[in-house]
Amino acid sequence: MIQFRNVNKIYRTGANDYPVLKNVSFGIEKGEYVIITGKSGSGKSTLLNILTGVDNASSGDVMVNGTNILRLDEAQMTRWRGENVGIVFQFFQLIPTLSVLENILLPMDLMNRIPQGKRMERAKELLAMVGLSGHAGKMPSALSGGEQQRVAIARAIANNVELIVADEPTGNLDTKNAEMIFDILSELNKSGKTIVMVTHEKDTMKGASRKIIVKDGEVLEDYLLKGGCVQ
Amino acid sequence: MKRLFKKAMRDLFLDKRRAVMSLLAILIGTMSFGLVTFCYEIISRELVSVYDAINPASGSLEVDRIDDELIALTKAFDGIAIFEQKAYSKLRVQTGESEWKTLELFAVKDFSAMEMNKITSEKGSFQPGEGEALIERDAVKVADAGIGDTLVISLHDGSTKELVITGIVADIGLHPATAHDTVYAYISYDTLQNYGLTGNKIDYIITGSNNSPEEKYDRERILSISNEYIKMLEENGYTVTDLEVSDTPGLSMHLEEYKSALFLLQIFSFVTFLFGCMIMSGLISSIISGQTRQIGILKGVGADTGKIMGSYMLVFFLLIVLTTAVSLCLSTFFVGGLSSALMSLGNMRPADTSVPGYLYGMYCALALLVPMIAAFFPIRRGVGLSVKDAVNYYGVNLDNKAVKLPEPKFLSRPVLLSLRNALRRRSRLLLNVATLSVAGAMFVSVVTSMISIQTTLSDNLDSWKFDYHFMTNTVYEDEELKEIMANVPAVAGYEKWGSSSGMLVHDNGEIVNSYTIVSPPRASVMIEPEMLEGRWLTDEDSNQIVVSHKFFLSEPDYQIGDRLTLQIGGQIQDFIIVGSMRDFGSAAIYMSENGYEQFVPTADRLSNIKLVLNFNGLRKTVYKATELALKEQGILILQSQSKSDLNAIAAGHFAVTLQTFLFIICMLVIVSGFGLAATMNVQTAERTKEIGIMKAMGADRKQITDIVTSESLLISLISWIVSVALGIPLSVLGVYVFGNLVIETPLQFSIVSLMASYIIWLFLTIAVGRSASRSCGKRAANMSVKDSLAFE
């Protein structure tokens, strides 16, 4: 489903070039639950940003379902991202002036893929799926961090995308809430979604099928996990 | 302190666009206020001094003859300090093929020795020779002739003469030639006599104890002395046919009009200045709000409130000093041009465009003080927070207590988002809605007044049911006139009106002023008077008269039902005022045909023939053909005017005044627009992260731009709704004020005018809203997802 081929990312400042990714190549199959981990500054977030089209690579190719996303222009990329990728951010990033339900409805309104009449029903289903049915009318500020992140996950899959990309989704949560998030992601993976997640978490990898360790812009290790534990 | 100052300076320019917009708003506001204030000072001063320099006459008399005896008698008359002989004739001048305009021709004995109502040379010679003339500078455009050109004039006997223009002069004692579509020319007495012209005028200045201007130009005293003078002349066998004493002797006829208009402009420009200050305050508020957490940190590391506040105040003080300095330079630079342009409307030019030092001082004090007061409160509020409150400050009202507007179901989520975003910052919303609403209400008021003026003028012109009229000194019999008109092809109908003049006599027997007498025939179909009070004339009336609204402006002590005494052709007659009508011509008295036949001696009668024409082609062509046909029929036309001329004169009177008001209103709208643009910049910057999230969810450029634009349009529409409410009382007031100021009569408040103004303002509001959000919308749409998400 996803192919990184010789991807390089170099940040150029006036005097020096800083390579952040060095000739990175790997593939991810449909339905995989991949964890990308590494130390701060290792390049893992850049990897994720390139996968979601938020950032560009300096060279190489990133093929997603046969599309080389590095060749898409801005408008095509925006459309592609909305149709194919659901992003879960570390700081939840819900729109503060929209209610919980409206936050989930927003991507459906933006992409217009789901018929108007079915959007509300789907939003409510997604909210029920993350266990927040009773919070539909609340504003995000009225929810706890964990609850906000569950809403963010529901929002990420609102357009029924195949790929969910999460950037340290539990980085701001306590253990209990982090557990709940991993459970939800795991359930989504079981329902067929491909999940790519960047995380610092060392122990909790419940449901993940593969781990990629990035160090100094290179893939240091890439191995399969079993039952969420280090194989 | 140095570090804090540096930080405050950087904070200000963190968002350069926002800072520039706000600075422009205050700059334009301060400049408009300065410009109008300085103009007011210059024009008020110069109108007095420039007019004073011509040494205006206290009064002017028209007598049947001027001879050595009259000169001797006048010299010996105690009440008159100086006097001057002049000749005046009202003729016609050719301005095109079969096109004639009114010519007011003056003869002066020695141009360079004029002692009062002085004219000054602008170009060419100042002493016309025989067959030569000087032309008034404003009349050059009317006659479309300059030095070296020849004026063809038509004399009272129908013959034509030529006058070669040898010089251009300025005569600021007359009404501007362009406003009256009249040509003023000046000739020598030799030419006057050779052309067989008469018209004996005596201009004079009365004596005053110590030659004080107050007494020279005291109207009561002038009237009293003038009457003694007239009495003396009449006792010596002279006949005085006209007395002219200005309503405001010694002062320019434009002074009050200018002062009132400039006072109104000053109010408008002060509002513009206040708007600039409010927008500045909004900028400061948003800067402080954006820095609140950092302020908390600064306090946490030991900076005290006074120092932080001082650093921000110092930065803004320097900025205000800068904007004041720039606006002062711009105002000073433009004030000369603007004063000259405005004074040129009254055919005057300022001799000195300097602004007195004290006014600069007052202006600078105000321009510095008001914005600093506006800056003080948001700075104190933001800096005054405790460390805990400041560090935990999120700036945006995210609770459910925020203002909620009805949210129609059909609105899309992104538009809904814009709507709610606009309401996130209530004080900011209030500021924008307030500025735009007040600007809108003022705009609506001015435009409603403008439309009402145009409608009033047009309705008034419609009350005259003729297309063309001319004056002739031949009194035609009905049958004779019928035969003539039958031979003028375009004539579809005609009426013979009587015309004359009479001098108003007060109850104490004092002669006051001359007024035109107009007498429509019985059962006239060519007038449907617009009565302001009382009734129109009936066929049975004889000594009942109707006066035009301008009569009451000169004679405010009279009212409907009062007795009015006129001296017509040497006879004193009493009349009763039965009505007042709107008439934009000169002050006139309307008399029934019975009254005219009974009270106006035949020798003093002129005929005013009014024609209804068939327009089988261009109006101008028909007018020309009619003139020619009338001439072929042997009719001697003394003056003529078409309805198009009347229309142009009426419109020309008010156009520039209204344009000036519209200009200031545009300044107000521009400042409000800058305010909205600055706000949209802040609102969009605050939402950068949100925009990044939406882009990450697939929102395209158009959707992002639409969200920003919708928000701006929403603020504009809210302000439009408020301006609709505010606009009603302000328009009623505007119509009253503008009516009295511009056309000296209350305008009719028309709902149609108000609606039209609202529609114009709605379109303008939408345009302002769109332009205000255009650049920040584009910027938001162009920002990459990565940059948006990384925005702090």
Interface residues (C-beta under 8 A of the other chain):
Chain A: N49 T52 G53 V54 D55 E74 A75 T78 R79 R81 G82 E83 I87 F89 Q93 I95 P96 T97 L98 E102 L105 L106 P107 D109 L110 M111 M139 P140 S141 A142 R155 N159
Chain B: V396 L398 D399 N400 S412 R413 P414 L416 L417 R420 N421 R424 K689 E690 I693 M694 K695 A696 M697 G698 A699 D700 R701 Q703 S784 V785 K786 L789
